[in-house]
Amino acid sequence: MILVAAAISVFIIFCILDIITPHKYPIGPTRIPLLGSYFEIQKLRNKLGFYHLVWDELAKSYGQVFSVKLGLIEAVIVSGYDTVRQVLCNDDFNGRPDGFFFRFRAFNKRLGIVFVDGPTWTVQRKFCMQHLRKMGFGGDLMEKIVIEEVNDLVIDITSKCQNDLPIEVTGLFDVSILNGLWAMLAGRRFALNDYKLARLMELVHISFRMLDMSGGTLNQMPFLRFFAPESSGYKHIKQILIEFYTFLKESIEEHKFSENDQEDFIHAFLMEIEKNKKTPGSFSEEQLLVILLDLFLAGSETTSSMLSFTILLLLKHQDIQDNVRAELDAVIGDREIHLADKKKLSYLEAVLMEVQRHSNVAPLAIAHRTIRKTNLQKYIIPKDTLILASIWSVHMDKNHWGDPEVFRPERFLDSTGQIINDSWLMPFGVGRRRCLGEVLAKTNMFMFVAKLIQKFEIRIPHGDQLPDKPQDGVTISPSPFSAIFVPRH
């Protein structure tokens, strides 16, 4: 009886502490023990359809800095240009979340490059950038690899577009985009119809739709995996991770026993493991696996979605597509397009900038974590608080953009037709944790779009209704749609 009373007392104390907020902490929606603000957030999500719109709605009531309890996780949501930049550019906020999901995906450790911080992140980022540059990242070899993928896709589309038959755009760029990255990571590329890679990209899209930037329900309330392994997502995510790591392990094993002297990232990392085997540190096969997973996910889904959004918006705005084509015809003609041409194609560049602003593929920056107690505006934010920064709120600010809901590339052009580099455009984030794949993503966007517009007229299939509502998740992606690619002669 005494033990039962003690257990009840401890539980009551825990429940009270679970909903009490610290001194000078941002206010937010009502909290309940264990579940936090779950019901209010889900009610808004069901109504609005997207988490970034939930945060925007709550900001109207609680201000640009407010708190939410996501299950067991203490989180602060920030919006608005000044506040978002303050968070993303301040080292106090440069940690990464350390919840159940982020360890679950990394062998129950803190591994990889996207969701680590401190000395591990510094060492791994330096190694990754140093060796990816050796493999061509950011240089002429990268351009050559991307051009090869672009030309292969053009050939593939040409073979499929007989008799004006529609082509499914969703997933069209998946293998091509991943190939460019995989060539640098593993020294090889895949055929566009490779079933194994198509399956992995399918898993990428599924996983991105299942979760949100906080890690999803599984991260917020990990105890649910014991009671509801399927509805919590635990069982499905576990199976997805098994398939990913099986593929990545096979690639590593091929490198170990390959007689070829491959100069690629996996080879370089395996050499580093061998060099450091007497002094165990941050170089291990598990670390290599999670880095490959991080780069695989971050380097494929977002760029593929941005390219799909570009095609969708050019279908909806045929006049803009015509203007891009006219510029390409005047500057490039029929010759091969090179990255150096980008500075001469200002209108196309403005279109791509507007696609990134308007589509908001990453409406929230990758989750941050306070590494120490710090200040934000008038508030005190405790150490280890999850921080979600709304890039969407910056890209859709009416006071700055005037008509943010309108797709208007001219907003990035001055009166002489030259590019305006507006600091309010931040699709890759800002600060030290800015996306390390930005150079490759921008190269892919420019080269693929320029080549497709040069080679094809892209039209809406007769009788088709283009989707207006995208799909929510870790990132935003277009709902499925098709297009007719008419070769230009």
Order of alpha helices (4+ residues) and beta strands (2+ residues): alpha-alpha-alpha-beta-beta-alpha-alpha-alpha-alpha-beta-alpha-alpha-alpha-alpha-alpha-alpha-alpha-alpha-alpha-alpha-beta-beta-beta-beta-alpha-alpha-alpha-beta-beta
